[in-house]
Amino acid sequence: MPARGQGPDFIEALARGLDVLRAFTPDRPHMSLSEIATATDLARPTARRILLTLAELNYVRISDGMHSLTPRVLELGMAYVGSLGLWDVARPHLEELVGKTGESSSMAQLDGSDIVYVARIAVPKLIGLRVDIGTKFPAMVTSQGKVLLAAFDDESALRILDQPSRSDVPAPAISANDVRAILAETRARGWAVADQELAPGVRSIAVPVADGSGMVTATMNVTVHASETSMHTLTDEYLPFLLDAAARTTEDWTRWADRPVHRVARARQR
């Protein structure tokens, strides 16, 4: 079971409900009550009450003793993405980037010591990892994670990396000195690469995307198969396209955040 909060206001029942939702995966889309109780380390009566509550709220469907998520669960994640306007802003630039490179492109943000994918356009190529919106990987073995962490000072980045990863991919042990060196190189170049660090055959390059205040809060990348695309192609041919797409996304995101509707909404909240 995931580590629990220690504060006096921590709501254990809510945490258990989220555990049940997270128990469903692409490999386990349908589960019995016993399977869910085992996966979440919950007592069967507790798991049953949670599932019945989620079913009443239309987040879970129950049929012939098996449980599965409903499309309504997407609202939980898309509410976050939609609140930023990031997907709508980035989509045309990602599509154009994929059209120019013929490779998959994604956007990610930090979630503790992991990155989490918030936007993605994939091409039908064999890459040894399944990646969807919401997928998490340990930050320091990804090009996007290096870029996101480089936006912090070294000590802040190391504190972030001290948090336990929640990815299914094991987080490697990287010394503090190596982290400092990688982040210094990333800051100096303004971009980062990951050459088969996440998985064999997976090679990527990433650049920062800033919000309206100029803070780096997301990244954009190009992912290729190492046997098909060299590092030279990645850095000399694809990087200029990637930098251009990220810059235009940053510009559009800044305009979106400063749109009149946004200002009116903020004024009403005061």
C-alpha positions in Angstrom: 0.0 0.0 0.0 1.3 3.5 -0.8 2.8 5.6 2.0 0.1 7.4 4.0 -0.1 11.0 5.1 0.6 11.8 8.8 -1.3 15.1 9.2 -4.4 15.4 11.4 -6.6 16.3 8.5 -5.6 13.3 6.4 -8.7 11.4 5.1 -7.9 7.7 5.0 -11.2 6.8 3.3 -10.4 9.1 0.4 -6.9 7.6 0.1 -8.3 4.1 0.0 -10.8 5.1 -2.7 -7.9 6.5 -4.8 -6.0 3.2 -4.2 -8.9 1.3 -5.7 -9.0 3.5 -8.8 -5.2 3.1 -9.3 -5.4 -0.6 -9.0 -6.9 -0.9 -12.5 -4.2 -1.0 -15.2 -4.0 -1.8 -18.9 -3.0 -5.3 -17.8 -5.8 -5.5 -15.2 -8.8 -3.7 -16.7 -11.3 -6.1 -15.1 -11.0 -7.5 -11.6 -13.0 -9.4 -9.0 -13.5 -8.1 -5.5 -10.9 -10.5 -4.2 -8.4 -9.3 -6.7 -9.0 -5.6 -5.9 -8.7 -6.3 -2.2 -5.4 -8.1 -2.7 -4.1 -5.4 -5.0 -4.9 -2.6 -2.6 -4.2 -4.5 0.6 -7.7 -3.7 1.8 -10.1 -5.9 3.7 -12.8 -7.3 1.4 -15.7 -5.5 3.2 -13.8 -2.2 2.9 -13.0 -2.8 -0.8 -16.6 -3.8 -1.4 -18.0 -0.6 0.2 -15.6 1.6 -1.8 -16.4 -0.2 -5.1 -20.2 0.2 -4.5 -19.7 3.9 -3.8 -17.6 4.4 -6.9 -20.2 2.4 -8.9 -23.0 4.7 -7.6 -20.9 7.7 -8.7 -20.4 6.0 -12.1 -16.7 5.7 -11.8 -16.8 1.9 -11.7 -19.0 -0.6 -13.6 -19.9 -3.9 -12.0 -21.0 -6.9 -14.2 -21.1 -10.6 -13.4 -18.9 -10.1 -10.3 -16.2 -8.2 -12.2 -15.3 -4.6 -11.8 -14.0 -2.1 -14.4 -13.5 1.6 -14.7 -15.9 3.8 -16.7 -15.0 6.6 -19.0 -16.0 9.1 -16.3 -12.6 8.4 -14.6 -11.1 10.4 -17.4 -12.7 13.5 -16.0 -10.4 13.3 -13.0 -7.2 13.6 -15.1 -8.5 15.8 -17.8 -9.8 18.3 -15.3 -6.2 19.0 -14.4 -5.0 19.2 -18.0 -8.0 21.2 -19.0 -7.5 23.7 -16.2 -4.1 24.5 -17.7 -5.3 24.7 -21.2 -2.1 22.9 -22.1 -3.5 20.2 -24.3 -5.6 22.5 -26.4 -2.7 24.9 -26.8 0.0 22.2 -27.5 -2.0 19.9 -29.8 -1.4 21.7 -33.2 2.3 22.2 -32.4 2.7 18.5 -31.4 0.9 17.5 -34.6 3.1 19.7 -36.7 6.2 18.4 -35.0 5.2 14.8 -35.5 4.5 15.6 -39.1 8.1 16.9 -39.6 10.0 14.2 -37.8 7.7 11.2 -38.3 8.4 10.3 -34.6 6.2 10.3 -31.5 6.1 13.5 -29.4 4.9 14.0 -25.8 4.6 16.6 -23.1 5.2 15.9 -19.4 5.2 17.6 -16.0 6.8 16.7 -12.7 4.9 14.6 -10.1 7.2 14.2 -7.2 10.4 12.4 -8.4 8.5 11.1 -11.5 7.4 12.7 -14.7 3.8 12.3 -15.7 2.6 12.5 -19.4 0.0 15.1 -19.9 -0.1 15.1 -23.8 1.0 12.7 -26.5 0.8 12.1 -30.2 2.2 8.7 -31.1 3.2 7.2 -34.4 2.9 3.4 -35.1 6.5 2.4 -34.4 7.7 -0.4 -32.1 9.0 1.2 -28.9 9.7 -1.1 -26.0 7.5 0.9 -23.6 3.8 1.6 -23.4 3.1 5.3 -22.9 -0.3 6.9 -22.3 -1.4 10.2 -20.8 -1.0 9.6 -17.1 2.0 7.3 -17.5 4.8 7.9 -15.0 8.5 7.3 -15.2 11.4 8.1 -12.8 12.5 11.6 -13.8 16.3 11.2 -14.0 16.2 8.5 -16.6 14.1 10.6 -19.0 15.0 13.6 -21.1 11.9 15.4 -19.9 12.6 14.8 -16.3 16.2 16.2 -16.6 14.8 19.4 -18.2 12.1 19.8 -15.5 14.5 19.2 -12.7 17.1 21.6 -14.2 14.6 24.4 -13.6 15.3 24.1 -9.9 18.5 24.7 -8.0 20.5 21.6 -7.2 19.5 21.2 -3.6 15.8 21.6 -4.5 16.1 19.1 -7.2 17.8 16.6 -4.9 15.0 17.0 -2.3 12.5 16.2 -5.1 14.4 13.1 -6.0 14.4 12.0 -2.4 10.7 11.4 -2.8 9.8 7.7 -3.6 8.9 7.0 -7.2 5.4 5.8 -8.0 6.4 4.5 -11.4 6.2 0.9 -12.4 9.8 1.3 -13.7 12.4 1.0 -11.0 14.2 4.3 -10.2 17.9 3.8 -10.5 20.4 5.0 -7.9 22.2 8.1 -9.1 24.7 9.9 -6.9 24.1 13.5 -5.9 27.3 14.5 -7.7 26.0 12.9 -10.9 22.7 14.6 -10.6 24.4 18.0 -10.2 26.5 17.3 -13.3 23.6 16.2 -15.4 21.5 19.2 -14.4 24.3 21.6 -15.0 24.8 20.3 -18.5 21.1 20.5 -19.2 20.9 24.2 -18.0 23.9 25.1 -20.1 22.5 23.5 -23.3 18.8 24.3 -22.7 17.8 20.7 -23.6 18.5 17.1 -22.5 18.7 13.7 -24.0 18.2 10.2 -22.6 19.9 7.5 -24.6 18.5 4.1 -23.6 18.5 5.1 -20.0 14.8 4.4 -19.5 14.7 1.2 -21.5 16.8 -0.5 -24.2 16.1 1.0 -27.7 14.4 4.1 -26.3 16.1 7.4 -27.2 14.7 10.9 -26.6 15.4 14.6 -26.6 13.4 17.2 -24.6 13.2 21.0 -24.3 11.4 23.2 -21.8 7.9 24.8 -22.1 7.2 27.8 -19.9 3.9 29.1 -18.6 2.7 32.7 -18.7 5.0 33.7 -15.8 8.1 32.3 -17.5 8.4 29.3 -15.2 9.3 26.0 -16.8 6.3 23.8 -15.8 6.3 21.3 -18.7 8.5 19.8 -21.4 8.1 18.6 -24.9 10.1 15.7 -26.4 10.7 13.6 -29.5 11.1 9.8 -28.8 12.8 7.5 -31.3 14.0 3.9 -31.6 17.8 3.9 -31.1 18.3 1.3 -33.9 16.6 3.6 -36.4 17.6 7.1 -35.4 21.1 8.3 -34.4 22.0 10.8 -31.8 23.2 13.0 -34.6 19.8 13.0 -36.3 18.1 13.7 -32.9 20.3 16.7 -32.0 21.0 18.1 -35.4 17.8 17.5 -37.4 15.0 17.1 -34.9 16.1 19.5 -32.1 15.5 22.7 -34.2 11.9 21.5 -35.0 11.4 20.6 -31.3 12.7 24.0 -30.1 10.4 25.8 -32.5 7.4 23.8 -31.4 8.1 24.4 -27.8 8.6 28.1 -28.3 5.3 28.4 -30.1 3.6 26.4 -27.4 5.0 28.7 -24.8 3.8 31.8 -26.7 0.3 30.4 -27.1 0.1 29.2 -23.5 1.1 32.7 -22.3 -1.6 34.2 -24.5 -4.1 31.6 -23.3 -3.4 32.3 -19.6 -3.8 36.0 -20.2 -7.0 35.8 -22.1 -9.9 38.2 -21.0 -12.1 35.3 -19.9 -9.3 34.2 -17.5 -9.0 37.8 -16.0 -12.8 38.0 -15.6 -12.9 34.7 -13.8 -10.1 35.8 -11.4 -11.8 39.1 -10.7 -15.0 37.3 -9.8 -13.2 35.1 -7.3 -11.9 38.2 -5.4 
